[in-house]
Amino acid sequence: MTTAAAPGKERKLVDMHWDPITRIIGNLGIYTKIDFENREVAECQSTSSMFRGYSVFMKGKDPRDAHFITSRICGICGDNHATCSIYAQQMAYGIKPPPLAEWIINLGEAAEYMFDHTLFQDNLVMVDWCEQMVKETNPAVLAKAETTAAPHSDIHGFKTIADIMRAFNPFTGSMYKEALHISRVTREMFCLMEGRHVHPSTLYPGGVGTVATPQVFTDYLVRLMHVLDFVKKVIPLNDDLFDFWVDAVPGYEEVGNRRILLGCWGSFQDPNYCDYDYKTMDAWGKKMFVTPGIIVDGKIVTNNLVDINVGMRILLGSSFYDGWENEQNFVNADPLGNPIHKSHPWNQTTLPHPQKRDFNGNYSWVMSPRWYDKRSDDHLALDTGGGPLARLWSTALSGLVDLPNIKATGSSVKINLPKSVQLPEMEFEWKIPTRSNTIERDRARIYFIAYSAAAAIYFLEQAMKEVRAGRTKVFNDFKVPEEAIGCGFHEAVRGVLSHHMVIKNGKIANYHPYPPTPWNASPRDSFGTPGPYEDAVNGMKIFEENNQDNFKGIDIMRTVRSFDPCLPCGVHMYLGNGKTIKTVHSPIFAGSAK
């Protein structure tokens, strides 16, 4: 236990740590100081204890291997890395895949969003909101849920909010089990398009190896119809649950709330416009079926991918690396003549500096990606809103997406789902919220499953048009240039993803992938700005009913998980006085040690 000065008195702060929370690029730890008298998180620091080093060992590799290697960055969204890598390669090689190949990739990525969001939301996130957890952390809320009718029970079939909570109890709840089934179906859809999950076997720069037949698209469609039934139930079900929490627990909308600083790099290329030429990237970027954009305080700053690229800065701050000020500069200006900063990923040199973790100094292997806002001279600590929140927000504000079943209105996104196996046609509307908080990040995730399903219907129609017209070519050949640069922009399931590549003498001279994890999990940067996890938890009020001795930190865990930190499955808890509250599992090798 430590003490810290507060206006008028000293307040007692208790050190509480959750470490590790398994992450995409390492082991995430959340270190907090909690004021139990005032029910508030006084301080929060986010740390990663693992160094990966892909940017180090990519040097000297054949550029054509980049997507195979970088897909191994993650065992969850490796296909997003492979896709982003081939985007970067295609820019460097100056090639464009046949239209059918682009529709196939879009179908694969749509299936990946449906798969991952379903599995994460219903089998991981919802465990924090299920009956068993709420009974242990907020029994008064559960008692109220027992007598509160679910407004959309006529659609999803659960009479009370407590019934919804029970449906997500691990291994026994009906929605928990149904989500596991849907995640299997959507993974099958993915494999039909990209060959293997999660490291695709049919994606290449220049196209795909998928054999495009009417049968393969029919197999995809049959499965999609079952997904539509699921998502039509789960959207109103989630809305009922989250709306209940806001009404039942006054002030709960402030949990995980932070300034609206959202980044989206766009997803789903339109082959009618995208040629992968950097000089036209602004134009074809705006034609993506998820619109890129940077949102500050609820307003869009830019949806120009060139601006987004040029503004990227990699700061070190509190991370275990040395600066590269004296290292080689790879790119002085982009193909449009825009100056490229020394701290841009094209010019970054990774210089790891292992050292003891010091929360007053350096404490994480995650760097601090920021976006430079030239209007204010600020380096913005953007977050992804867990992925869907930023994607929907950017698409809604830009108002550019206008498909038969998806329309961005400027203040919302309307999603129309056709008649499916069990349920009639339904329209859903995701409206821009007033906050970027825990509940809205989780709510957006379910709406984006519907968005992906609706987009997949359109992609299927376009792919079948190509097949019916006899345009079945799915690959264009290419040559690797001696010198080139490329960048790929995509959305991993949990948010912004970019790959930056420099080729010299026909080999990779520099390669830096930036997935959502560094953006969301970054530590304090060189300006002292906290990363999004830290910012969202800092100063947060605690609504858990437990006292210090049996405190579970559920509001903190809900907030961190709302950003979708890949698989937050290995959670331990530690108090500064050395008392272990709960050990969920032992380290994997400990049980077999002799």
Secondary structure, 3 states (H helix, E strand, C coil): CEEEEECCEEEEEEEEEEEEEECCCCEEEEEEEEECCCCEEEEEEEEECCCCCHHHHCCCCCHHHHHHHHHHHCCCCHHHHHHHHHHHHHHHHCCCCCHHHHHHHHHHHHHHHHHHHHHHHHHCHHHHHCHHHHHHHCHHHHHHHHCCECCCHHHHCCCEHHHHHHHCCCCCCHHHHHHHHHHHHHHHHHHHHHCCCCCCCCEECCEECCCCCHHHHHHHHHHHHHHHHHHHHHHHHHHHHHHHHHHHCCCHHHCCCECCEEEECCECCCCCCCCCCHHHHHHHHCCCCECCEEEECCEEEECCHHHHHHCEEEECCCECECCCCCCCCCCCECCCCCECCCCCHHHCCCCECCCCCCCCCCCECCCEEEEEECCCCEEECCECCCCHHHHHHHHHHHCCCECCCEEECCCEEEEEECCCCCCCCEEEEEECCCCECHHHHHHHHHHHHHHHHHHHHHHHHHHHHHHHCCCCCCECCCCCCCCEEEEEEEEECCEEEEEEEEEECCEEEEEEEECHHHHHHCCCCCCCCCCHHHHHHCCCECCCCCCHHHCCCHHHHHHHHHCCCCCCCCCEEEECCCCCCCECCCCCCHHHCC
